[in-house]
Amino acid sequence: MEVQLTPDQSARLTRLAQFARLAQGRAAESLDPEAIDKLLDYDEWFLREVDHGIAEADRGDFVEHDDVRKMNEDRYPA
């Protein structure tokens, strides 16, 4: 499989590879499969969470607006 990167993506990957090589003793070539694994893991997690949320909504499991406001106020006091 061939992946086309934008110049920005290529530069970012090069910087990351340089850091990884210096900090962790890893080869730059190991970053491509790792990046793909992370993307796939994230997308799979996201889709599971969406399915979970839809199932909750279908069951009528909602958080009331006032409860959300209270949670936000408790977490981020003014």
C-alpha positions, 0 to 999 in steps of 0.5 A: 500500500502506498500512502500519499502525504502532504508536505506538512504531514511529511515534515511532521512525520520526519520531526517525530521520527527524529525525536523517536530515534533520539529519545527512544532509539527507534527507527523512523520506519517503525513510526508509519505502522504505529501511526496507522495502528493508532488511527485505527485504534482511535477510529474503532474506539470512536465508532464503539462509543457512538454505537454505545451512545445511540443505544443509550439514547434508544433506551431513553438514557439521557442526562437532563440539561440542568444536570449537565449544567450542574456537572459543568459548573461543578467541574469548571467553577466561575 
